[in-house]
């Protein structure tokens, strides 16, 4: 297949591009800068210049390919309504390009939209009270494209997609510990974060592109839930800092905007995904990966 990939030079998207090329697919990657264009050409991908705001260009690129993998997203927590508007416009453009074709569209979603405090499965819908509820509307909009003849599927990614180059929640926990002088966790720290290595996630994106039926939801959770206190313990040990429990007010001050994610209990099952798509994640788990130098500037 010739596949259009958004977020093609990002942390997850770049792994997806390499996975697709390694499996014999052709890739047309979205690039918004000269550096991104050069990176794509270096690995053997074609380039479409533009960004997520250029919906006409996205429509043209999708129309010229056999399918789309959409890993790009505007992660601006200061303007979530704006990020959602952008995402919905992108999905509408892909829907127009792929309608009535049966071609695949694989979109990235998040496990954080599931109801907290219980094991989430692929059949569970978004919970409006979940920390990641802002992604629920876009997931629903994407899956609705199945009614327009698009073979759309959604891959829910965990709070921690880890590996070399990670710049998301776990590195932020490390930065907070350095800044505050303690590695802290809310309450007893028993709340669980599901996790997956970026290379294992990339394999699942390829499998979804190739075989997932219209309307499918997949869970890219290699680990159902790693307790936050265990994550924090590794950070504290590596930085030589105290590991402490934080009362609610202390936790709010320590984590700032991230408190709703840091305290989220989001255990996530991928049993159905593994069985349906023969997905066998085999890269290092979160704690083993976190204990490597690449997370600490070594």
C-alpha positions in Angstrom: 0.0 0.0 0.0 1.0 3.6 -0.5 0.1 5.2 2.9 -0.2 8.8 3.9 1.1 9.3 7.5 0.5 12.4 9.6 2.8 13.1 12.5 5.3 11.2 10.3 8.4 12.7 12.1 7.0 12.6 15.6 7.9 10.3 18.4 5.2 7.7 17.4 4.8 8.6 13.8 8.4 8.2 12.9 8.3 4.6 14.3 5.2 3.9 12.3 6.9 5.2 9.1 9.8 2.8 9.6 7.5 -0.1 10.5 5.5 0.4 7.3 8.5 0.8 5.1 10.1 -2.3 6.6 6.9 -4.3 5.8 7.1 -3.3 2.1 4.6 -0.4 2.1 5.3 3.0 0.5 4.9 6.0 2.7 3.9 9.6 1.9 4.7 11.5 5.1 3.4 14.9 6.2 6.2 17.4 6.8 5.9 21.0 7.9 9.6 21.9 7.9 12.8 21.4 5.8 14.2 19.3 8.7 11.1 17.0 8.7 11.3 16.7 5.0 14.9 15.7 5.1 14.2 13.1 7.9 11.5 11.5 5.8 13.6 11.3 2.7 16.5 9.9 4.7 14.4 6.8 5.6 13.0 6.4 2.1 9.6 8.0 2.4 7.9 10.5 0.0 7.0 13.9 1.3 3.9 16.0 1.4 4.6 19.5 2.7 1.9 21.0 4.9 0.4 20.8 8.4 -2.8 19.8 10.2 -4.3 23.2 9.4 -4.1 22.7 5.7 -7.2 20.5 5.4 -7.4 20.9 1.6 -3.8 19.6 1.3 -4.6 16.7 3.6 -7.6 15.8 1.5 -5.5 15.8 -1.7 -2.8 13.6 -0.1 -5.3 11.1 1.3 -7.1 10.9 -2.0 -3.8 10.0 -3.7 -3.0 7.1 -1.4 -4.3 3.7 -0.5 -4.9 4.5 3.1 -4.1 6.9 6.0 -2.4 6.6 9.4 -3.2 9.7 11.4 -0.8 10.0 14.4 -0.6 13.8 14.3 -2.4 15.8 17.0 -2.1 19.3 18.5 -1.3 18.6 22.1 -1.9 22.1 23.3 -3.3 21.7 26.8 -3.8 25.5 27.1 -6.4 25.3 24.2 -8.1 21.9 24.1 -11.2 23.3 22.3 -8.9 24.6 19.6 -7.1 21.3 19.3 -10.4 19.5 19.1 -11.6 21.8 16.3 -8.5 21.2 14.3 -8.8 17.4 14.8 -12.4 17.3 13.7 -11.6 19.3 10.6 -8.8 16.9 9.7 -11.1 13.9 10.2 -13.7 15.5 8.0 -11.1 16.0 5.3 -10.0 12.4 5.5 -13.7 11.3 5.4 -14.3 13.2 2.2 -11.2 11.7 0.6 -11.8 8.1 1.6 -15.6 7.9 1.5 -17.2 4.9 -0.3 -13.7 3.5 -1.0 -13.2 0.9 1.7 -9.7 2.3 2.1 -8.2 2.2 5.7 -7.9 5.2 8.0 -6.1 4.4 11.3 -6.3 7.2 13.9 -4.6 7.6 17.3 -6.8 7.9 20.4 -6.0 7.6 24.1 -6.8 5.1 26.9 -7.2 8.2 29.1 -10.7 8.6 27.8 -11.9 5.5 29.6 -13.7 5.5 33.0 -11.0 5.7 35.8 -10.6 3.1 38.4 -11.6 -0.1 36.6 -10.0 -2.2 33.9 -11.0 -0.7 30.5 -11.6 -2.9 27.5 -11.9 -2.3 23.7 -15.7 -2.3 24.0 -15.8 0.5 26.5 -16.8 3.9 25.1 -15.4 7.3 26.2 -16.3 8.5 29.7 -17.1 12.3 29.9 -15.5 12.5 33.4 -12.2 10.9 32.3 -9.0 13.1 32.2 -8.7 12.3 28.4 -12.4 13.0 27.7 -11.4 15.7 25.2 -10.3 12.9 22.8 -13.6 11.1 23.1 -15.4 13.4 20.6 -12.8 13.0 18.0 -12.7 9.3 18.4 -16.4 9.1 17.9 -16.2 11.3 14.9 -13.6 9.1 13.4 -15.4 5.9 14.0 -18.6 7.3 12.5 -16.7 7.4 9.1 -17.4 3.7 8.9 -20.9 4.7 7.9 -19.4 6.5 4.9 -17.6 3.5 3.6 -14.2 4.2 5.3 -12.4 1.2 6.9 -11.6 3.3 10.0 -10.1 2.1 13.2 -8.9 3.8 16.4 -5.8 2.8 18.4 -6.0 4.0 22.0 -2.5 4.8 23.2 -1.5 4.7 26.9 -0.4 7.6 29.0 3.1 6.3 28.6 4.3 5.5 25.2 8.0 5.1 26.0 11.4 4.7 24.4 14.3 6.8 23.1 13.0 10.3 22.3 10.0 10.2 24.6 9.0 13.8 25.5 5.6 13.3 27.1 4.4 12.5 30.6 7.3 10.5 32.0 9.9 13.1 31.0 7.7 15.7 32.6 7.7 13.7 35.8 11.4 13.7 35.7 11.6 17.5 35.1 9.2 18.1 38.0 11.3 16.0 40.3 14.4 17.9 39.4 12.7 21.2 39.8 10.9 20.4 43.1 13.8 18.4 44.7 11.5 15.4 45.3 10.0 12.6 43.3 6.4 12.8 44.3 3.2 10.9 43.7 -0.4 11.6 44.8 -1.7 9.8 47.8 -0.6 6.2 48.0 0.6 6.2 44.4 -1.4 3.0 43.6 -3.0 4.5 40.6 -2.0 2.7 37.4 -0.7 3.9 34.1 -0.9 1.6 31.1 2.2 1.6 28.9 3.7 0.5 25.6 7.0 0.9 23.9 6.8 3.0 20.7 8.1 0.2 18.5 5.4 -2.2 19.8 2.8 0.5 19.2 4.1 1.0 15.6 3.6 -2.7 14.9 0.0 -2.4 16.0 -0.6 0.6 13.7 0.6 -1.5 10.8 -1.6 -4.4 11.7 -4.6 -2.2 12.0 -3.9 -0.6 8.6 -3.6 -4.0 7.0 -6.5 -5.9 8.6 -8.7 -4.0 11.1 -12.4 -3.9 10.1 -14.4 -0.7 9.9 -15.2 0.7 13.3 -12.6 -1.3 15.2 -11.1 -0.1 18.5 -7.7 -1.4 19.5 -5.8 -1.0 22.7 -2.0 -0.5 22.5 -1.4 -1.5 26.1 1.6 -3.8 26.5 1.3 -3.4 30.3 -2.2 -3.0 31.8 -1.1 -0.7 34.5 2.2 0.3 36.2 1.6 1.9 39.7 2.7 5.6 39.7 4.7 5.0 42.9 6.8 2.4 41.1 7.5 4.9 38.2 8.3 7.6 40.8 10.6 5.2 42.7 12.8 4.7 39.6 12.9 8.5 39.0 13.9 9.2 42.6 16.6 6.5 42.6 18.1 7.7 39.3 18.1 11.3 40.4 19.2 10.7 44.0 16.0 12.4 45.3 13.5 11.5 48.1 10.4 9.7 46.9 7.4 11.1 48.8 3.7 10.8 49.0 1.8 14.0 48.4 -1.4 15.1 50.1 -4.1 16.5 47.7 -3.0 20.2 48.1 0.7 19.3 47.9 0.0 17.2 44.8 -1.9 20.0 43.0 1.0 22.4 43.6 3.7 19.8 42.6 2.1 18.6 39.4 0.2 21.8 38.2 -1.7 21.2 35.0 -0.6 17.5 35.0 -2.4 16.6 38.2 -5.5 15.2 36.5 -3.2 12.8 34.5 -0.7 12.0 37.3 -3.5 10.9 39.6 -5.5 9.0 37.0 -6.1 5.3 37.6 -6.3 3.9 34.1 -5.7 0.2 34.0 -6.3 -1.0 30.4 -6.7 -4.4 28.9 -5.4 -5.3 25.4 -6.5 -9.0 25.5 -9.0 -8.7 22.7 -6.5 -6.7 20.6 -3.8 -9.3 21.1 -6.1 -12.1 20.1 -7.7 -10.5 17.1 -4.5 -9.0 15.6 -1.9 -11.5 16.9 -0.1 -8.5 18.5 2.8 -9.7 20.7 4.6 -6.7 22.2 8.1 -7.8 23.1 10.1 -4.6 23.8 11.2 -3.6 27.3 8.5 -2.6 29.8 8.2 0.9 31.2 10.2 0.5 34.4 13.0 -1.3 32.6 13.1 1.3 29.8 12.8 4.2 32.3 15.9 2.9 34.1 18.1 3.5 31.1 20.3 6.5 30.6 18.4 8.0 27.7 15.7 9.2 30.1 18.2 11.0 32.3 20.6 12.6 29.9 23.2 9.9 30.1 
